[in-house]
Amino acid sequence: MTGVRTGTGTAEQPRDRVPPAERGATRIDDRVVAKIAAQAVREAVGPPPPDGDAPHATVAVHHGTARVHIELDLGYPCDIGARCAAVRRRVTERVGALADLTVSEVAVWVERLHSTAKAAERTR
């Protein structure tokens, strides 16, 4: 063993260090990946409608590949297909970048459409 000086004394380090790639693996829990996905949804479509629920994501990770299920509310009228495509793109990008996972599937379920006209009528 060789000694390494620190501010408080000498720490011992082994001479035969294990290379970083062979030390082990980092596993990110599915709940953490789901939170990343839900945040990506908010980034893609903005905040939920005034009377809508926040987006919810569930994730299944298997061998470095994630399958994501998104549930969200949207304001109406809007281009639903474009919004869902934006969600799929953003979730794939963010989960890949932050969790280093390949996203094989993003299923988007629009739970409710909230009419912006009804919200305007209620505020009068």
N, C-alpha and C positions, 0 to 999 in steps of 0.2 A: 504494500500500500504506500502511496505517496501522500504527503501532507499538503494541504492547501491552506494558506493563511487567510483568515477572515478577521474582521474587526474584533472578535471576541475570543479567538483562539485558532486552533488548527482542526480542520475537518478532514477526515480520512476518505479517500476516493479509491475505488478498486482499480487495479491496473488493467484488468480485462473487462473493458466496458462493452456492454451489449449495444449493437447498432440500433439507432432509433426505430428503424422499420421492423425490428425483431422484438421490441419491448412489449408490444401488446397492441390493442386496438381501442379506439374511442367509439363508444356507442352512444348515439343520441336517441333518447327515448321518443316513442311515437307521439306522446303528448306535446313535447317540445316542437316537433316537426309540425304538428297540427296548429300550434300557436303561430309559427312562422307562416303557415299557409293562410290562416285567418287574417293576419296582418297584411299579407300580400293581396288578399281580396279587397281590403279597405284601401290599399294603395291603388288598386286597379279601378275601382268603381266609386270611391269616395265614401262618405258616411252613409249609414242606412237612412231610409226615409224617416220623417219625424215620428211616425207611429209604427215603424218597423223594428225588427230585431237585428242585433249585430250578427255578422256572418259567423257561421260555425263550421269547423272543419274536423273531419276524422281521417286518420292516416293509418295505413298498414305498411310497415317496412319489412322487406324480406331480401336478404343478400344485397344490400346497397341500392335497392330499387323501392321507390315509394309509390303507393296507390293512394290518391287523395280524393275524398268525397267532400264537396262544399255545399252548404245550404245557406241561401241568402234571400233577403227581401230586396225588391227593386222598386223605384218610383216608376209610375206609368203616366204618360206614354214615354217610351224609350225604345231604342233598338236593342231588343233582348239578345239577339244573336251576337251582335257586336260586343255587348257587355260581357256575355259568357266567354267569347273568344279572348277578350282582354284579361279576364280572370284566369283562364287556362294558361295564357302566355306568362303572366306575372307570377303565378304560383310556381310554374315550372322553373322560371328564372331564379326566384328567390330561394326556393327549397334547394335547388342545385348549388347556388352560390353560398348559402349560409350553412347548410347541413351536409354538403358534398354528397348528395344523393341524386340518382337518376330518377326522374319522375316518368313512370310508364303510362299513367292514366290520371286525368283530372276530370271527375264527374261533377258537373255543376247542376244543382237542383234549385230552381227558383221556387221558393216556398209560397210567397205571396207577392202580388203586385199592388202597390199603394198608389191610388190616384192622387196626383198633385192638385187636381181640381177640387176634390173633396177636402183636402187640407186647407185650400184657400177659402172655401165656403165656411169652414169652421172658425176661421180667425176673424170673420166679419162681425 
